[in-house]
Each structure stands twice: as C-alpha cells, then as structure tokens.
Amino acid sequence: PLEEAAWLDGRVYVAAHNDGIAVFDVLDDRLVAVPAAEVPGNLSRLSRVGDGLAVGTPSGTLTLLGPDLQQRGSLELGAPILAIEEVGPGRAVVALGSAGLALIDVDPLAVRARMDTHGAAVRLAALPEDRVLVANWHDVRLYRLADDGFELIAVDGLFQAEERPRILAVAGRDDVVVAGEWKNLHT
C-alpha cells in the first residue's frame, strides 16, 4: 500500500510500505516513475524535513534521508511512528500513538523532548509561532514548542463527552481548526 507522499525538489516521494520509497517526476501532469536508491521497506510515514526526507516505521525507527535518499541518521523511538511534521528549521515533531510525542532535533539527529498526550497522537499539523496541532484520538490538542519540550495551550471544545470521537486527521490555519473523524469534519 501507498502510505504517504511528499514533494521534494520537484519530485514526489511516496512511502510504499514494504517496497520502500517510490519516486516520481511530474511530466505533462503525469507521474513518471524514477529509479531510486534502495531504501529499506516497511515504511509507514514520510515527510519533508529540511532539504531531505524523514521516514518512519511501525516499529519506531525514524530515519533522515538526504535528497539523494542516502541515510543521514537514524533513531529508535520505541513506538510506532504515525506522523512526522517539520515544525521549523532543524526541528520536527513525531506522533507516536499512545507513547505521545517526540520533539526531534534534525542536525545532529536527537530526541530533544518527549510528551505523554494522555491519549494516542495519530496526526499532526504545524502552525506558525512554534505551535502544533495533535489529533489525539479522542480530542485535538494544541501545543507550543519550547526549547525543552511541549507546553499544552488548549484541548478542543469540538465534541460532547458522550460522543467519544476518533480523531484521525487535523489541520489548522489562522484561528480555524479542522478535525476529521470516521465520517465527519468538525471545525
């Protein structure tokens, strides 16, 4: 299955699960496959970070790749990687399901901080001013990033307690937050 895609230097890179990364040029509004360097398979997440890509596995390995797909570094995060989001120069946030969040320094590659979200962090959306939205399974949380970790700013008010939603997607712009759950979008 194709899991996630990112643009980088005019190409589309796709996490192709057990087949590693598929690379495509866009020519005349069509995708044309490009031979790519071998990248280990079982990739579930892929995101542009800096001038390269960050890829994650269900087993918790985060790997940074250069534009040439050569490995720049790797970290074991100990939980399935469900989302990766660049949150400013040299930093990324990784959603780790019930293990919460990890704030990552890109160069050198290191974990700066971890945060228990008291739920299951499944998707992320970076916002201006060092903020990140987290789809946390039953709610949406807004965090501000600090040098030493995460500061919780708000927990959504979108749902009634008896609804028990399953938030699987999140996006934000200006003062609007959109949360997606099984069949509905909420703002």
RAPE-V752462 format. One record per residue. N is the residue number from 0. PSI is psi in whole degrees, -180 to 180 (NA if undefined). OMEGA is omega as a letter, one per 40 degrees, with the letter a starting at -180 (* if undefined). D_LAST is the distance of its C-alpha to the last C-alpha in whole Angstrom. Layout:
n->N psi->PSI omega->OMEGA d_last->D_LAST
n->N psi->PSI omega->OMEGA d_last->D_LAST
//
This chain:
n->0 psi->149 omega->i d_last->30
n->1 psi->124 omega->a d_last->28
n->2 psi->-45 omega->a d_last->26
n->3 psi->155 omega->a d_last->24
n->4 psi->156 omega->i d_last->25
n->5 psi->147 omega->i d_last->26
n->6 psi->141 omega->i d_last->27
n->7 psi->120 omega->i d_last->30
n->8 psi->46 omega->i d_last->33
n->9 psi->7 omega->i d_last->33
n->10 psi->158 omega->i d_last->32
n->11 psi->127 omega->i d_last->30
n->12 psi->132 omega->a d_last->30
n->13 psi->129 omega->i d_last->29
n->14 psi->112 omega->a d_last->29
n->15 psi->32 omega->i d_last->32
n->16 psi->-116 omega->a d_last->32
n->17 psi->-12 omega->a d_last->35
n->18 psi->13 omega->i d_last->36
n->19 psi->-128 omega->a d_last->35
n->20 psi->129 omega->i d_last->34
n->21 psi->138 omega->a d_last->34
n->22 psi->137 omega->a d_last->35
n->23 psi->140 omega->i d_last->34
n->24 psi->154 omega->i d_last->35
n->25 psi->112 omega->a d_last->34
n->26 psi->124 omega->i d_last->36
n->27 psi->47 omega->i d_last->36
n->28 psi->24 omega->i d_last->33
n->29 psi->152 omega->i d_last->34
n->30 psi->129 omega->i d_last->34
n->31 psi->122 omega->a d_last->37
n->32 psi->140 omega->i d_last->38
n->33 psi->133 omega->i d_last->39
n->34 psi->135 omega->a d_last->42
n->35 psi->159 omega->i d_last->40
n->36 psi->152 omega->i d_last->42
n->37 psi->128 omega->i d_last->41
n->38 psi->132 omega->a d_last->38
n->39 psi->145 omega->a d_last->38
n->40 psi->-167 omega->a d_last->36
n->41 psi->40 omega->i d_last->34
n->42 psi->128 omega->a d_last->31
n->43 psi->-22 omega->a d_last->28
n->44 psi->146 omega->a d_last->26
n->45 psi->138 omega->i d_last->26
n->46 psi->148 omega->i d_last->25
n->47 psi->131 omega->i d_last->27
n->48 psi->117 omega->a d_last->28
n->49 psi->-132 omega->i d_last->30
n->50 psi->14 omega->a d_last->33
n->51 psi->-155 omega->a d_last->32
n->52 psi->147 omega->i d_last->30
n->53 psi->131 omega->i d_last->29
n->54 psi->146 omega->a d_last->30
n->55 psi->156 omega->a d_last->29
n->56 psi->160 omega->i d_last->31
n->57 psi->-22 omega->i d_last->30
n->58 psi->-6 omega->i d_last->33
n->59 psi->16 omega->i d_last->31
n->60 psi->124 omega->i d_last->33
n->61 psi->126 omega->a d_last->32
n->62 psi->134 omega->i d_last->34
n->63 psi->133 omega->i d_last->34
n->64 psi->144 omega->i d_last->35
n->65 psi->176 omega->i d_last->37
n->66 psi->-24 omega->i d_last->36
n->67 psi->6 omega->a d_last->39
n->68 psi->15 omega->i d_last->38
n->69 psi->139 omega->a d_last->40
n->70 psi->131 omega->i d_last->39
n->71 psi->-19 omega->a d_last->39
n->72 psi->165 omega->a d_last->38
n->73 psi->146 omega->i d_last->37
n->74 psi->144 omega->i d_last->35
n->75 psi->117 omega->a d_last->35
n->76 psi->-8 omega->i d_last->32
n->77 psi->13 omega->i d_last->33
n->78 psi->156 omega->i d_last->30
n->79 psi->136 omega->i d_last->28
n->80 psi->115 omega->a d_last->26
n->81 psi->-20 omega->i d_last->23
n->82 psi->150 omega->i d_last->21
n->83 psi->131 omega->a d_last->23
n->84 psi->124 omega->i d_last->21
n->85 psi->133 omega->a d_last->23
n->86 psi->22 omega->i d_last->22
n->87 psi->170 omega->a d_last->25
n->88 psi->122 omega->i d_last->29
n->89 psi->9 omega->a d_last->31
n->90 psi->149 omega->i d_last->28
n->91 psi->154 omega->i d_last->25
n->92 psi->140 omega->i d_last->23
n->93 psi->128 omega->i d_last->24
n->94 psi->128 omega->a d_last->22
n->95 psi->32 omega->i d_last->24
n->96 psi->-133 omega->a d_last->23
n->97 psi->-11 omega->i d_last->24
n->98 psi->0 omega->i d_last->26
n->99 psi->-134 omega->a d_last->23
n->100 psi->154 omega->i d_last->23
n->101 psi->133 omega->i d_last->26
n->102 psi->123 omega->a d_last->26
n->103 psi->132 omega->i d_last->29
n->104 psi->135 omega->a d_last->32
n->105 psi->-38 omega->a d_last->32
n->106 psi->103 omega->e d_last->36
n->107 psi->154 omega->a d_last->38
n->108 psi->119 omega->a d_last->35
n->109 psi->155 omega->i d_last->35
n->110 psi->120 omega->i d_last->32
n->111 psi->-40 omega->a d_last->32
n->112 psi->158 omega->i d_last->30
n->113 psi->155 omega->a d_last->28
n->114 psi->130 omega->i d_last->25
n->115 psi->123 omega->a d_last->25
n->116 psi->2 omega->a d_last->21
n->117 psi->44 omega->i d_last->22
n->118 psi->-138 omega->i d_last->20
n->119 psi->102 omega->i d_last->20
n->120 psi->114 omega->a d_last->19
n->121 psi->-29 omega->i d_last->18
n->122 psi->158 omega->a d_last->16
n->123 psi->154 omega->i d_last->16
n->124 psi->120 omega->i d_last->14
n->125 psi->141 omega->i d_last->17
n->126 psi->161 omega->i d_last->16
n->127 psi->168 omega->i d_last->19
n->128 psi->39 omega->i d_last->21
n->129 psi->42 omega->i d_last->21
n->130 psi->153 omega->i d_last->18
n->131 psi->135 omega->i d_last->16
n->132 psi->141 omega->a d_last->13
n->133 psi->121 omega->i d_last->14
n->134 psi->111 omega->a d_last->13
n->135 psi->39 omega->i d_last->16
n->136 psi->-66 omega->a d_last->16
n->137 psi->-3 omega->i d_last->15
n->138 psi->174 omega->i d_last->12
n->139 psi->133 omega->a d_last->11
n->140 psi->145 omega->i d_last->13
n->141 psi->125 omega->i d_last->14
n->142 psi->148 omega->i d_last->18
n->143 psi->136 omega->a d_last->20
n->144 psi->135 omega->i d_last->23
n->145 psi->172 omega->i d_last->27
n->146 psi->-33 omega->a d_last->30
n->147 psi->12 omega->i d_last->30
n->148 psi->-143 omega->a d_last->27
n->149 psi->140 omega->i d_last->24
n->150 psi->119 omega->i d_last->23
n->151 psi->122 omega->i d_last->20
n->152 psi->-43 omega->a d_last->18
n->153 psi->152 omega->i d_last->15
n->154 psi->139 omega->a d_last->13
n->155 psi->159 omega->i d_last->10
n->156 psi->28 omega->a d_last->10
n->157 psi->-22 omega->a d_last->7
n->158 psi->150 omega->i d_last->10
n->159 psi->150 omega->a d_last->14
n->160 psi->-37 omega->a d_last->17
n->161 psi->-13 omega->a d_last->18
n->162 psi->-34 omega->a d_last->15
n->163 psi->64 omega->a d_last->16
n->164 psi->167 omega->i d_last->14
n->165 psi->93 omega->a d_last->15
n->166 psi->119 omega->a d_last->12
n->167 psi->-7 omega->a d_last->14
n->168 psi->151 omega->i d_last->12
n->169 psi->144 omega->i d_last->10
n->170 psi->156 omega->i d_last->10
n->171 psi->152 omega->i d_last->9
n->172 psi->134 omega->a d_last->11
n->173 psi->-120 omega->i d_last->12
n->174 psi->20 omega->a d_last->10
n->175 psi->131 omega->i d_last->7
n->176 psi->134 omega->i d_last->6
n->177 psi->128 omega->i d_last->5
n->178 psi->133 omega->i d_last->6
n->179 psi->132 omega->i d_last->9
n->180 psi->165 omega->a d_last->12
n->181 psi->-60 omega->a d_last->15
n->182 psi->-1 omega->a d_last->14
n->183 psi->155 omega->i d_last->10
n->184 psi->141 omega->i d_last->7
n->185 psi->144 omega->i d_last->4
n->186 psi->NA omega->* d_last->0
//
